[in-house]
Amino acid sequence: MDYIVISDQGFCQVREQKITSQKGVFSNQDYKIGDVLVNFSALKVLEEPDYLTVQVGINKHIYLFPTFLQYVNHSCSPNVLFNTTTMALECVSSIHQGDELRFFYPATEWDMAQSFKCNCGSPNCLGQIRGAAYTPIEIMKNYKLTDFIKGMI
């Protein structure tokens, strides 16, 4: 696909697809499982989820800071996790320079504000993504989850 670089954050770039205008975050370097890519914090805390928030507790959803992290998209084969205990974006599968950073939304979200039909292209794609509350436990066991989601299941 053809992309335009929107911003360069050192360890990653925010890129926009020329045709669809969809934005994503792409790694500028290699990472191994367990590496921390960047620390994050809460720009704002909400009681209800919206499509840009990450859930950190019951009735506690945050807008991410730095704000470019909102462009880390979903995949059913993720390579990062927003660890809401350590407030770090962690590598959960090998990342190579140029890879898009993607996380598994149900790993952080119990009941999402907006469900969607996944088109990640992964062999284990779940199709409809609604949050951990709607994802079978057998499937959730295949993913690294936040402490909050682990406590909910």
HELIX and SHEET records of a PDB file:
HELIX    1   1 THR A   67  TYR A   71  5                                   5    
HELIX    2   2 TYR A  105  ALA A  107  5                                   3    
HELIX    3   3 ALA A  132  TYR A  134  5                                   3    
HELIX    4   4 ILE A  137  MET A  140  1                                   4    
HELIX    5   5 ASP A  147  MET A  152  1                                   6    
SHEET    1   A 3 TYR A   3  ASP A   8  0                                        
SHEET    2   A 3 CYS A  12  GLN A  17 -1                                        
SHEET    3   A 3 LYS A  23  SER A  27 -1                                        
SHEET    1   B 3 VAL A  36  ASN A  39  0                                        
SHEET    2   B 3 ALA A  88  CYS A  91 -1                                        
SHEET    3   B 3 VAL A  80  ASN A  83 -1                                        
SHEET    1   C 3 SER A  41  LEU A  46  0                                        
SHEET    2   C 3 LYS A  60  PHE A  65 -1                                        
SHEET    3   C 3 VAL A  54  GLY A  57 -1                                        
SHEET    1   D 2 ASN A  73  HIS A  74  0                                        
SHEET    2   D 2 ARG A 102  PHE A 103  1                                        
SHEET    1   E 2 PHE A 116  LYS A 117  0                                        
SHEET    2   E 2 GLN A 128  ILE A 129 -1                                        
END                                                                             
